[in-house]
Structure formats: C-alpha cells, structure tokens
Amino acid sequence: MRKSCLALSVAILSLPVQAEVDQTLVVTANRVALTLDDTLASVTVIKREDIERQQARTLPELLRGMAGLTVTQSGGVGATSSVFVRGTNSSHVLVLVDGVKVGSATLGTVAWESLPLETVERIEIVRGPRASLYGSEAIGGVIQIFTRKGKGAPAPSFSVTAGSDHFWSADTSVSGTQGDWDYALGVSAKGTEGFNACNPDSGTLFVACYDNEPDDDGYREQAWRLNAGKALANGGEIRLSGFQSQGEVDYDGAYQNSSEPVQKVLGLTTRLPVSDDRMVELRYGYNNDLVDSFNDGVFVSRFETRRNTVGAQVLQSLDSGTLIVGAEYQRDEVLGTTSYAKTSRDNKALFGQWLTEQGADRYEASVRHDRNEQFGEKTTGSLAWGHQLFPGVKSFVSYGSAFKAPTFNDLYFPGYGSPTLTPETSWSLEAGLKGSDARIDWSATLYHTRIRDLIAADPSNGWLAANLGQARISGVELTASGTVSPGFWWRGTITLQDPESQDAATKGNTLPNRERTKLTVSLDRQIEHLTLGADWMAVGRRYGDLYNTQELDGYGRLDLRARYNLSHGFSVAAKIENVTDQTYETVYYYNQPGRSFYLTLNWQP
C-alpha cells in the first residue's frame, strides 16, 4: 500500500498519453488512483473506444445502457434529460468534469444534454454514496467525466455524421504531445430538425407538455474544448482544461417553447509529488450554467448559476497505509430575471480518508465536515471492508451516509421557496462480489438505501417547499463482460431495484420515472477491417407520477451497428437505432425516436 496509491496516482497523470498504462485505474471512488479490482465500490468505466464503438451521439444515449442508471428524456436529441442512480432522485448524483462540479444551483440537476460527448475521453461511474469525500449531491453516486487529452505525434482529426430527422454533426480537432507538453483542441457542431416531442394521445393537453404544437422540435449546438498539460520534472503536472457549449432547443409549451442553454467549465489543477511518499494537489474549478427561455422568439426569462471552487488535497503514503486529507471552498451565485431573497452562498469543507491493507483484507474509512452558509453544518462518513476470497474473486461491504443541500429554488423561489429547509439525508449499505480472469470480468452487488427529509411542495401550507418525503430503495446489480474468442466481445448487465416511497399517502408506490427491472446485452465481432455490433435493452414499466396513475409500459430496444476501417486513417460507420421501431416513452407524454439511421465518416491518421 505504501507505494501503490502514490505510484498509481503519478501513473494516472499521463492517462491517456501513455498507451501502456492500465486503463482500469480509477480515481473518482477514492479521490486517489486505485485499480478497478482494488476499489471497494461499484464502478463502471467507459473509455473513448467504447464511445466510438457504440457510435453514441449524446451523453444521455451513452449512459442509458449502464448498470444501475435510469435515463429519461423529454423527446429527442437536445431535450431535457435526467439520470437516476440506483433509484435515487435525479438531483442525487454528483457530476464532475475533470474534477469540476457542474450543475444548476437553482434546479439542483445537471443539463446532461448540454455536455458534448465529443469532449469526453473517459467516464467513471461510482454507484453508492460518496458524500464523505465530495459533499452534497452524492447520495446515489458520482459520475466524473474526463476530457480528451493529447497523445502521440501532433495530428488532426475529423468526423462527420448524417442521419434521420435531418440530424448532422461535425467535429474537428488537433492533439498531440511536444516535449513535456500535451494538448488537445477541438470544435464541434450538431443539429437536427427533430420530431414532435409532445404526445397528445398520452393525456390531456396543457398537462406535462403544457401545449401541443404539431411541429418538429429541433436542436442545434456549437461547442469548443481545450485540454493542455505540462509534465513537471518531479513527476507532477499542471493542467488546464475546459469547454463551452451553446445550444438552441425547441419544445412544446404554452408559456415558452424554446431555450438557449450555455454550459461553461474551466479547471486548473496542479499535482506536486513533494517527496517519495507525499503528493499535494491544488485545484480551481469554474462552472457557468445559463438558460435563456423564449416564447415564439420573445425573451421570457434567464436562469444562471456561477460556481467557483478551490481545493487542496494531500496524499501521504505510510508503512501502514495511505492517508488523504483535504479542504474545499465553494461559492454558488445565481443571477437572472427571477428575484431571489438571497443570491449567493458559501460552503467550506474538510475531509479525510484512510486506506490500508492487511494480508487478504482491505479497509477504507472517510469523513467529511461541511459548513454551509444557509443550513449550517453537516458531517458524513463511510466505512468499507474488502476481502480476497481466493485468486480472482473479492468480496466487499460498505456503509455510507450522505446529504443533498436545498437548491435556491427550494429556499427562495417566489411563492414556493422556504428558507428554513434542511438538507435531504440518507444512509446506504452495500455488499458485493467481483471477480476476473483472462476471459471474463463480473460483479454482483446488493444495496439498500434510506432517504429522509426529501423536499416537496406541502399542500397543507400553500404548496410551499417542505422536508416531507421519505424513500426506501433496495436493489441488485449484476454485470459481466468478456471475450468468447479473439475479436468477439460481449457485455451484459441486470439491474433489479425497488425504489419505494415511504410517504404516508403514497407508501409502497414506485418512485416516479424509475423502472424496477433493466437488462442490457452488447455484442461485438471483429472480422479483419470490419466490426459488427448489437445493443439490446429491455426496460420494465415505470410510472410518471408518485401516485402511480401514469403508467409507462416497458419496452425492448435493439440497435445494430457496423464499422469498416479504410486506408490512411479513414473509417466509415453505420448504425440503425430502434430496429423494430418500438413506440415507447421514458417521460410521460413525451415521444421517443422511432427507427433511425446514421452514417459516419471518421479520419484519424
């Protein structure tokens, strides 16, 4: 343990610059690099080659097939999307981009549709509470996005896609290394005429969709990205990364029917190994989440979040284990056309973690203390134990507490907010097995989560926000992936969950927009220059409301894809989505795309 954590942390600085580095290193679960096998948590890693193989066009599309995740979308590309981790609320997942927290301080959720997939190098999905390391939001888990770095000799690349509903996208970039520097610069754009997202057959007009405008709901987006780093002489690095996306979204609405979202992320990180057994990390992050809304082209409203975060972390390797201590300061500001009683708040935090290994056993303990300008103080903690049962098979159990801070809308929105709200709180238990050999990696996990003080409108008090709700969630996750033979890969997941309300009026009801069962299977076969693939997903029924009156039928969806590598770095790819043309909804009243076709040309010398 003395050398492993620090050595792995230094090694991961170069990801993906050095192809030989083990790509199963993960940092999100523990704020320090560990191999996936050594992590005492349920983690899924999505690499750039996975994104390109699946030919995903958006981040929500990519995430919907992952174990433990429920993804909903109010229409097609660019429509409002939500991600639910292990049956918790969509606001109960912390999202980081290169360590920078993103999301709206008014809504409390992330605009997944505004995070361009073209900028993504890899994604780490940690399922289970991580508030003892990261603070608010990490009740269901943490999803961290790492942006693309330069590698190899400097070279350009481009990609163009065209498809159904007049969809098009283009991306061009230049990246590489030169001496101690690596860099990656890129610009992208996409658009679609879309389809009519509102389904008038699902219910009464002016409910959910608010209005049915029988026109296509299109989307347009432009984005740029930057990631540049310099390796330092002592094995450390300094890195600057960021991106900006700006979109135009059409939808159906009686009061507003289009919006222009802007997402900006900037991060600056310095990692300094100050000795053989100590590393210091300094970090600054900025996120700007802005949405302008319009009705038939006339400006209606603006909501904007500006978040600045500074932090420091020290990793100390000892003979008996690894100690991580850190401090973090975060300031949220809200601006726009809505008048809030308060428009900013500060949060200060201290955290620590101890990792140790004794024979076949591994132990983890972490604690974090947050002091918030609005709700006061909150302390969270976690414990985990792992045991090597026999070669290739490990067990682990863990416990963690977590919380979700009230949003500015919860606290101060006119006619709804209540400034005396307290955080939503939770605790979770988890037990699992995972194993690997030369041909298969697998895991099986059981978990149970209890959530209290959920914030909702109180009908007995003028529909003001109040800490009213409770929830109980239990689940099972099974994952496996491997090779049948050289050039033949497969992956499968089974998610069984029971997300139940514990409120007096709805006790036992399924929480909205969360299915109880999901099964996914992916197959890929490479035959010389040709790669064929298939993705199948079966999703059980869900409900669009807490009273379980709005039933959404389960569905099965099959996607087929192919890629052929041409000469001189060119490749061509084709994909058919929803091959059987299933009609289904992930959000009540909102259509999903039917059978769709896409063709892509790539060049990467």
Stockholm file with secondary structure:
# STOCKHOLM 1.0

chainA/1-605         MRKSCLALSVAILSLPVQAEVDQTLVVTANRVALTLDDTLASVTVIKREDIERQQARTLPELLRGMAGLTVTQSGGVGATSSVFVRGTNSSHVLVLVDGVKVGSATLGTVAWESLPLETVERIEIVRGPRASLYGSEAIGGVIQIFTRKGKGAPAPSFSVTAGSDHFWSADTSVSGTQGDWDYALGVSAKGTEGFNACNPDSGTLFVACYDNEPDDDGYREQAWRLNAGKALANGGEIRLSGFQSQGEVDYDGAYQNSSEPVQKVLGLTTRLPVSDDRMVELRYGYNNDLVDSFNDGVFVSRFETRRNTVGAQVLQSLDSGTLIVGAEYQRDEVLGTTSYAKTSRDNKALFGQWLTEQGADRYEASVRHDRNEQFGEKTTGSLAWGHQLFPGVKSFVSYGSAFKAPTFNDLYFPGYGSPTLTPETSWSLEAGLKGSDARIDWSATLYHTRIRDLIAADPSNGWLAANLGQARISGVELTASGTVSPGFWWRGTITLQDPESQDAATKGNTLPNRERTKLTVSLDRQIEHLTLGADWMAVGRRYGDLYNTQELDGYGRLDLRARYNLSHGFSVAAKIENVTDQTYETVYYYNQPGRSFYLTLNWQP
#=GR chainA/1-605 SS CTTHHHHHHHHHTTTTTSTTSCTTEECTTTTSCEEGGGCSSEEEEEEHHHHHHHTCCSHHHHHTTSTTEEEEESSSTTSCEEEEETTCCTTSEEEEETTEECSCTTTCSCCGGGSCGGGEEEEEEEESCCHHHHCTTTTSEEEEEEECCCCSSCEEEEEEEEEGGGEEEEEEEEEEEETTEEEEEEEEEEEEEEECCBCGGGSCTTSSSCSCCCSCEEEEEEEEEEEEEEECTTSCEEEEEEEEEEEEEECCCSSCCEEEEEEEEEEEEEEEEEETTEEEEEEEEEEEEEEEEEETTEEEEEEEEEEEEEEEEEEEEETTEEEEEEEEEEEEEEEESSCCSCCEEEEEEEEEEEEEEETTEEEEEEEEEEEETTTEEEEEEEEEEEEEEETTEEEEEEEEEEEECCCHHHHHSTTTCCTTCCCEEEEEEEEEEEEECSSEEEEEEEEEEEEEEEEEEEGGGTTEEEEEEEEEEEEEEEEEEEEEETTEEEEEEEEEEEEEECSTTTTTCBCTTCCSEEEEEEEEEEETTEEEEEEEEEECCEESSTTSCSEECCEEEEEEEEEEECSTTEEEEEEEESTTCCCCCSSTTBCCCCSEEEEEEEECC
#=GC SS_cons         CTTHHHHHHHHHTTTTTSTTSCTTEECTTTTSCEEGGGCSSEEEEEEHHHHHHHTCCSHHHHHTTSTTEEEEESSSTTSCEEEEETTCCTTSEEEEETTEECSCTTTCSCCGGGSCGGGEEEEEEEESCCHHHHCTTTTSEEEEEEECCCCSSCEEEEEEEEEGGGEEEEEEEEEEEETTEEEEEEEEEEEEEEECCBCGGGSCTTSSSCSCCCSCEEEEEEEEEEEEEEECTTSCEEEEEEEEEEEEEECCCSSCCEEEEEEEEEEEEEEEEEETTEEEEEEEEEEEEEEEEEETTEEEEEEEEEEEEEEEEEEEEETTEEEEEEEEEEEEEEEESSCCSCCEEEEEEEEEEEEEEETTEEEEEEEEEEEETTTEEEEEEEEEEEEEEETTEEEEEEEEEEEECCCHHHHHSTTTCCTTCCCEEEEEEEEEEEEECSSEEEEEEEEEEEEEEEEEEEGGGTTEEEEEEEEEEEEEEEEEEEEEETTEEEEEEEEEEEEEECSTTTTTCBCTTCCSEEEEEEEEEEETTEEEEEEEEEECCEESSTTSCSEECCEEEEEEEEEEECSTTEEEEEEEESTTCCCCCSSTTBCCCCSEEEEEEEECC
//
